[in-house]
Amino acid sequence: MDLGLSGKRVLVAAASKGLGRAIATEFVAEGARVAICSRERERIEQVARDIGAEVGIAADVSTDAGCRAFVQGAIASLGGIDVLIVNAGGPKPGTFGDLDDAAWQTAFELTLLSAVRLTRLALPELKKTKGSIVFSTSTSVRQPGSPAYGTLMLSNGLRAAVHGLLKTLATELAPDGIRVNAIPPGRISTERIAELDADTAKREGVAIEKIKERFEKSVIPLGRYGRPDEFAAAAVFLASPKASYITGVSLQVDGGMLTSMW
Ligand SMILES: NC(=O)c1ccc[n+]([C@@H]2O[C@H](COP(=O)([O-])OP(=O)(O)OC[C@H]3O[C@@H](n4cnc5c(N)ncnc54)[C@H](OP(=O)(O)O)[C@@H]3O)[C@@H](O)[C@H]2O)c1
């Protein structure tokens, strides 16, 4: 299927590795012109060369200056924006008792304010192109009380706000022809997931392999962690003109892990 992305100008935030990198790679494969960012200049420039992105920009999306550097740098290179992929590093794991105000403030800047700022900065260009926005979030927003998400207090608390933001934006921006959707990952094999498994293993005093085994045997109906390219396929479709009548949707990519109906 031709997704209609050839020549489209796409910004993928936080893309030196993991989900962001996989999404950027998939857009390049679809013929899009891609700008990516992450915090280390040398690394992101190398990744841009490796995957065929047009530009790699050093930017910390947890800051206003970083969001500006990414969006303005991408516009300067690409000449405009058709698609914005909102993504960032994950907030640190922890239970409520582990976290002080400083930890909440840091996570707020990283998880919620980055989404607000990137969207605000990209909007003037997206209005011109009737483009689309995809927020990479987490399945934990649907079932934050599940034991599977027990140590993700910051993610559970703040991503709920990200989903409130994107649902409201989907309505607010529809008259401008801009679509806004979310792709919550379940357990896609990346360094972040390996770190979370290591954290859980340490808390429980068991081997890290046991954590993965538990998810694969008892929590994920498809019986395995997902691959980043499987996640990226959903992002690319939702962002594309082929999804022209889809907005305000949250399409989880989780091997059946979420058990709720909606
Ligand atoms: N993988 C999953 O199954 C899963 C599940 C639920 C939620 N998530 C969420 O999805 C997001 C991406 O996860 P991932 O698995 O791809 O993580 P990852 O493998 O750790 O990759 C994170 C990426 O974000 C970049 N990054 C981190 N902080 C940044 C910042 N402040 N500004 C700009 N770039 C930044 C990192 O590059 P630098 O460090 O070089 O800046 C890296 O490229 C996270 O928020 C994670 O919590 C993932």
The ligand as an SDF file (V2000), in Angstrom:
LIG
                    3D

 48 52  0  0  0  0  0  0  0  0999 V2000
    9.8100    0.6590   24.6010 N   0  0  0  0  0  0  0  0  0  0  0  0
    8.5980    0.4920   25.1020 C   0  0  0  0  0  0  0  0  0  0  0  0
    7.9940   -0.5880   24.9840 O   0  0  0  0  0  0  0  0  0  0  0  0
    7.8980    1.6210   25.8170 C   0  0  0  0  0  0  0  0  0  0  0  0
    6.7430    1.3350   26.5460 C   0  0  0  0  0  0  0  0  0  0  0  0
    6.0520    2.3710   27.1450 C   0  0  0  0  0  0  0  0  0  0  0  0
    6.5080    3.6630   27.0300 C   0  0  0  0  0  0  0  0  0  0  0  0
    7.6580    3.9140   26.3330 N   0  0  0  0  0  0  0  0  0  0  0  0
    8.1120    5.3030   26.2340 C   0  0  0  0  0  0  0  0  0  0  0  0
    8.4460    5.6420   24.9020 O   0  0  0  0  0  0  0  0  0  0  0  0
    9.5160    6.6010   24.9110 C   0  0  0  0  0  0  0  0  0  0  0  0
   10.6800    6.0840   24.0600 C   0  0  0  0  0  0  0  0  0  0  0  0
   11.0580    4.8500   24.6210 O   0  0  0  0  0  0  0  0  0  0  0  0
   12.2620    3.9740   24.0500 P   0  0  0  0  0  0  0  0  0  0  0  0
   11.9620    2.5960   24.4800 O   0  0  0  0  0  0  0  0  0  0  0  0
   12.5210    4.2940   22.6380 O   0  0  0  0  0  0  0  0  0  0  0  0
   13.4780    4.5540   24.9430 O   0  0  0  0  0  0  0  0  0  0  0  0
   15.0540    4.5100   24.6910 P   0  0  0  0  0  0  0  0  0  0  0  0
   15.4340    3.2770   23.9570 O   0  0  0  0  0  0  0  0  0  0  0  0
   15.6440    4.7790   26.0150 O   0  0  0  0  0  0  0  0  0  0  0  0
   15.3370    5.7590   23.7080 O   0  0  0  0  0  0  0  0  0  0  0  0
   15.0510    7.0510   24.1650 C   0  0  0  0  0  0  0  0  0  0  0  0
   15.4710    8.0580   23.1090 C   0  0  0  0  0  0  0  0  0  0  0  0
   15.1040    9.3480   23.5700 O   0  0  0  0  0  0  0  0  0  0  0  0
   16.2510   10.2250   23.5400 C   0  0  0  0  0  0  0  0  0  0  0  0
   16.0670   11.1760   24.6190 N   0  0  0  0  0  0  0  0  0  0  0  0
   15.9870   10.9000   25.9440 C   0  0  0  0  0  0  0  0  0  0  0  0
   15.7750   12.0290   26.6400 N   0  0  0  0  0  0  0  0  0  0  0  0
   15.7200   13.0390   25.7250 C   0  0  0  0  0  0  0  0  0  0  0  0
   15.5530   14.4290   25.8240 C   0  0  0  0  0  0  0  0  0  0  0  0
   15.3720   15.0290   27.0080 N   0  0  0  0  0  0  0  0  0  0  0  0
   15.5710   15.1760   24.6890 N   0  0  0  0  0  0  0  0  0  0  0  0
   15.7590   14.5890   23.4860 C   0  0  0  0  0  0  0  0  0  0  0  0
   15.9230   13.2730   23.3270 N   0  0  0  0  0  0  0  0  0  0  0  0
   15.9070   12.5050   24.4420 C   0  0  0  0  0  0  0  0  0  0  0  0
   17.4370    9.2810   23.6980 C   0  0  0  0  0  0  0  0  0  0  0  0
   18.6150    9.8410   23.1680 O   0  0  0  0  0  0  0  0  0  0  0  0
   19.7150   10.6130   24.0750 P   0  0  0  0  0  0  0  0  0  0  0  0
   19.7790    9.8840   25.3840 O   0  0  0  0  0  0  0  0  0  0  0  0
   20.9540   10.5160   23.2350 O   0  0  0  0  0  0  0  0  0  0  0  0
   19.2110   12.0140   24.2190 O   0  0  0  0  0  0  0  0  0  0  0  0
   16.9620    8.1210   22.8260 C   0  0  0  0  0  0  0  0  0  0  0  0
   17.1890    8.4020   21.4730 O   0  0  0  0  0  0  0  0  0  0  0  0
    9.8820    6.8010   26.3860 C   0  0  0  0  0  0  0  0  0  0  0  0
    9.2010    7.9230   26.8780 O   0  0  0  0  0  0  0  0  0  0  0  0
    9.3730    5.5390   27.0310 C   0  0  0  0  0  0  0  0  0  0  0  0
    9.0840    5.7200   28.4030 O   0  0  0  0  0  0  0  0  0  0  0  0
    8.3630    2.9240   25.7360 C   0  0  0  0  0  0  0  0  0  0  0  0
  1  2  1  0
  2  3  2  0
  2  4  1  0
  4  5  1  0
  4 48  2  0
  5  6  2  0
  6  7  1  0
  7  8  2  0
  8  9  1  0
  8 48  1  0
  9 10  1  0
  9 46  1  0
 10 11  1  0
 11 12  1  0
 11 44  1  0
 12 13  1  0
 13 14  1  0
 14 15  2  0
 14 16  1  0
 14 17  1  0
 17 18  1  0
 18 19  2  0
 18 20  1  0
 18 21  1  0
 21 22  1  0
 22 23  1  0
 23 24  1  0
 23 42  1  0
 24 25  1  0
 25 26  1  0
 25 36  1  0
 26 27  1  0
 26 35  1  0
 27 28  2  0
 28 29  1  0
 29 30  1  0
 29 35  2  0
 30 31  1  0
 30 32  2  0
 32 33  1  0
 33 34  2  0
 34 35  1  0
 36 37  1  0
 36 42  1  0
 37 38  1  0
 38 39  2  0
 38 40  1  0
 38 41  1  0
 42 43  1  0
 44 45  1  0
 44 46  1  0
 46 47  1  0
M  CHG  2   8   1  16  -1
M  END
$$$$
